[in-house]
Amino acid sequence: MASNAQMIIELDKKRMDATARKDVAALNELIADDLVYTHSSARQDTKQSLIGAMVSGETVYTSIVPSEVKAHDCGDAVVLTGVARISVVSNGKPNSFGVRFTDVYANRGGRWQMVVWQSTKLPE
């Protein structure tokens, strides 16, 4: 069986781009309904609250640039680890910072979706 590693790295780049473009249709496809999203501030979101904050303008991601991404193929799940530079406007306040992240995609009936995101802010 071929590794899904590179495909999931590319899929996650598409998710990050869709987040920065506020492409709700793409995000609804790429993110699992049971998503657990833990921000670098320790705040948690569900799929609904994450996308809802983007749609309302409460949280506007302007750029997410990944680097150092590695994939660990576990069969029906792929775990990504890496670094990302995030630019965001949260409650009207612009912010830019780096994070180290762990991101998990699961294969659900042939469809790969992000099920977990956990990030920690990097020291500036």
Order of alpha helices (4+ residues) and beta strands (2+ residues): alpha-alpha-beta-beta-alpha-beta-beta-beta-beta
